[in-house]
Amino acid sequence: AQSHFRQYERISGQIRVNEDAYEEQRQKLGKDFYPGAGDILTTGPVKLSALDKMAADVERQISKRSKFSRRRTYVDDADISYINERNKKFNEKCERFYGSYTEEIRQNLE
């Protein structure tokens, strides 16, 4: 959740507000610029330049995400204590939570 929030902060920090257009729209709408509790909000037509900007940003995010990949480590010398991938994940999880408690028993077996 924290990584999503950091990404949101980074992306929203890059957005620049066109203050001239904002002021122009505020002057044009007057009192209706700030909606009340019973008002229905509509944006109206969207500019093509805004759509192009958004599409370029999404493409940039996709290309950046495709470049990032973490290589999973595989140890050849590790003991094989599993029969399939699902059992391997289960054994890793058990080792992570209970490994410190079963270490002495494992040493006595060897």
C-alpha positions as YAML, in Angstrom:
chain: A
units: angstrom
residues:
- id: 1
  name: ALA
  ca: [0.00, 0.00, 0.00]
- id: 2
  name: GLN
  ca: [2.86, 2.36, 0.76]
- id: 3
  name: SER
  ca: [4.43, 1.79, -2.64]
- id: 4
  name: HIS
  ca: [1.12, 2.62, -4.34]
- id: 5
  name: PHE
  ca: [0.87, 5.82, -2.31]
- id: 6
  name: ARG
  ca: [4.45, 6.78, -3.20]
- id: 7
  name: GLN
  ca: [3.70, 6.14, -6.88]
- id: 8
  name: TYR
  ca: [0.53, 8.25, -6.64]
- id: 9
  name: GLU
  ca: [2.47, 11.08, -4.97]
- id: 10
  name: ARG
  ca: [5.22, 10.93, -7.62]
- id: 11
  name: ILE
  ca: [2.79, 10.90, -10.55]
- id: 12
  name: SER
  ca: [0.49, 13.56, -9.13]
- id: 13
  name: GLY
  ca: [3.52, 15.72, -8.33]
- id: 14
  name: GLN
  ca: [4.42, 15.74, -12.03]
- id: 15
  name: ILE
  ca: [1.03, 17.13, -13.07]
- id: 16
  name: ARG
  ca: [1.14, 20.84, -13.84]
- id: 17
  name: VAL
  ca: [-2.01, 22.93, -13.50]
- id: 18
  name: ASN
  ca: [-2.77, 25.48, -16.21]
- id: 19
  name: GLU
  ca: [-3.62, 28.39, -13.94]
- id: 20
  name: ASP
  ca: [-4.72, 30.66, -16.80]
- id: 21
  name: ALA
  ca: [-7.32, 28.15, -18.02]
- id: 22
  name: TYR
  ca: [-8.42, 27.56, -14.42]
- id: 23
  name: GLU
  ca: [-8.98, 31.28, -13.81]
- id: 24
  name: GLU
  ca: [-10.74, 31.67, -17.18]
- id: 25
  name: GLN
  ca: [-13.15, 28.85, -16.38]
- id: 26
  name: ARG
  ca: [-13.72, 30.19, -12.86]
- id: 27
  name: GLN
  ca: [-14.58, 33.64, -14.23]
- id: 28
  name: LYS
  ca: [-16.84, 32.17, -16.92]
- id: 29
  name: LEU
  ca: [-18.84, 29.96, -14.53]
- id: 30
  name: GLY
  ca: [-18.98, 32.45, -11.68]
- id: 31
  name: LYS
  ca: [-20.92, 31.13, -8.70]
- id: 32
  name: ASP
  ca: [-21.53, 27.75, -10.39]
- id: 33
  name: PHE
  ca: [-17.78, 27.02, -10.40]
- id: 34
  name: TYR
  ca: [-18.05, 25.65, -6.87]
- id: 35
  name: PRO
  ca: [-20.69, 22.89, -6.86]
- id: 36
  name: GLY
  ca: [-23.24, 22.47, -4.12]
- id: 37
  name: ALA
  ca: [-24.43, 19.30, -2.43]
- id: 38
  name: GLY
  ca: [-27.20, 18.59, -4.98]
- id: 39
  name: ASP
  ca: [-25.24, 19.45, -8.15]
- id: 40
  name: ILE
  ca: [-24.24, 16.90, -10.76]
- id: 41
  name: LEU
  ca: [-20.74, 17.44, -12.09]
- id: 42
  name: THR
  ca: [-19.94, 17.13, -15.79]
- id: 43
  name: THR
  ca: [-16.65, 17.96, -17.44]
- id: 44
  name: GLY
  ca: [-17.85, 18.65, -20.95]
- id: 45
  name: PRO
  ca: [-15.71, 17.98, -23.99]
- id: 46
  name: VAL
  ca: [-12.10, 16.94, -23.35]
- id: 47
  name: LYS
  ca: [-9.33, 18.57, -25.37]
- id: 48
  name: LEU
  ca: [-7.37, 16.34, -27.71]
- id: 49
  name: SER
  ca: [-4.10, 17.70, -26.32]
- id: 50
  name: ALA
  ca: [-5.11, 16.58, -22.81]
- id: 51
  name: LEU
  ca: [-5.92, 13.10, -24.11]
- id: 52
  name: ASP
  ca: [-2.59, 12.91, -25.93]
- id: 53
  name: LYS
  ca: [-0.78, 14.01, -22.78]
- id: 54
  name: MET
  ca: [-2.54, 11.37, -20.70]
- id: 55
  name: ALA
  ca: [-1.87, 8.64, -23.29]
- id: 56
  name: ALA
  ca: [1.82, 9.58, -23.42]
- id: 57
  name: ASP
  ca: [2.03, 9.41, -19.65]
- id: 58
  name: VAL
  ca: [0.39, 5.98, -19.54]
- id: 59
  name: GLU
  ca: [2.73, 4.72, -22.26]
- id: 60
  name: ARG
  ca: [5.70, 6.05, -20.29]
- id: 61
  name: GLN
  ca: [4.51, 4.22, -17.15]
- id: 62
  name: ILE
  ca: [4.05, 0.98, -19.10]
- id: 63
  name: SER
  ca: [7.52, 1.17, -20.65]
- id: 64
  name: LYS
  ca: [9.07, 1.96, -17.27]
- id: 65
  name: ARG
  ca: [7.25, -0.97, -15.67]
- id: 66
  name: SER
  ca: [8.36, -3.36, -18.42]
- id: 67
  name: LYS
  ca: [12.02, -2.51, -17.82]
- id: 68
  name: PHE
  ca: [11.80, -3.48, -14.14]
- id: 69
  name: SER
  ca: [12.01, -7.14, -13.35]
- id: 70
  name: ARG
  ca: [13.56, -8.85, -10.39]
- id: 71
  name: ARG
  ca: [15.58, -11.94, -11.09]
- id: 72
  name: ARG
  ca: [14.57, -14.80, -8.80]
- id: 73
  name: THR
  ca: [17.53, -16.59, -7.30]
- id: 74
  name: TYR
  ca: [17.81, -20.34, -7.69]
- id: 75
  name: VAL
  ca: [20.31, -22.25, -5.59]
- id: 76
  name: ASP
  ca: [21.53, -25.52, -7.12]
- id: 77
  name: ASP
  ca: [23.12, -26.78, -3.90]
- id: 78
  name: ALA
  ca: [19.98, -26.39, -1.78]
- id: 79
  name: ASP
  ca: [18.30, -29.50, -0.42]
- id: 80
  name: ILE
  ca: [15.24, -30.56, -2.40]
- id: 81
  name: SER
  ca: [12.44, -31.05, 0.08]
- id: 82
  name: TYR
  ca: [9.46, -30.64, -2.19]
- id: 83
  name: ILE
  ca: [7.48, -32.60, -4.77]
- id: 84
  name: ASN
  ca: [6.08, -29.71, -6.85]
- id: 85
  name: GLU
  ca: [6.09, -25.90, -6.99]
- id: 86
  name: ARG
  ca: [3.11, -25.51, -4.67]
- id: 87
  name: ASN
  ca: [4.75, -27.73, -2.06]
- id: 88
  name: LYS
  ca: [8.00, -25.80, -2.50]
- id: 89
  name: LYS
  ca: [6.24, -22.51, -1.66]
- id: 90
  name: PHE
  ca: [4.55, -24.14, 1.35]
- id: 91
  name: ASN
  ca: [7.88, -25.47, 2.63]
- id: 92
  name: GLU
  ca: [9.52, -22.05, 2.19]
- id: 93
  name: LYS
  ca: [6.71, -20.44, 4.15]
- id: 94
  name: CYS
  ca: [7.00, -23.02, 6.94]
- id: 95
  name: GLU
  ca: [10.77, -22.52, 7.03]
- id: 96
  name: ARG
  ca: [10.35, -18.76, 7.27]
- id: 97
  name: PHE
  ca: [7.97, -18.97, 10.24]
- id: 98
  name: TYR
  ca: [9.13, -22.09, 12.08]
- id: 99
  name: GLY
  ca: [12.73, -22.57, 10.91]
- id: 100
  name: SER
  ca: [14.31, -21.15, 14.05]
- id: 101
  name: TYR
  ca: [12.32, -23.57, 16.22]
- id: 102
  name: THR
  ca: [13.11, -26.70, 14.19]
- id: 103
  name: GLU
  ca: [16.80, -25.99, 13.56]
- id: 104
  name: GLU
  ca: [18.01, -28.09, 16.51]
- id: 105
  name: ILE
  ca: [15.81, -31.05, 15.51]
- id: 106
  name: ARG
  ca: [17.14, -30.88, 11.94]
- id: 107
  name: GLN
  ca: [20.75, -30.88, 13.22]
- id: 108
  name: ASN
  ca: [20.09, -33.95, 15.38]
- id: 109
  name: LEU
  ca: [18.63, -35.84, 12.39]
- id: 110
  name: GLU
  ca: [21.75, -35.26, 10.30]
...
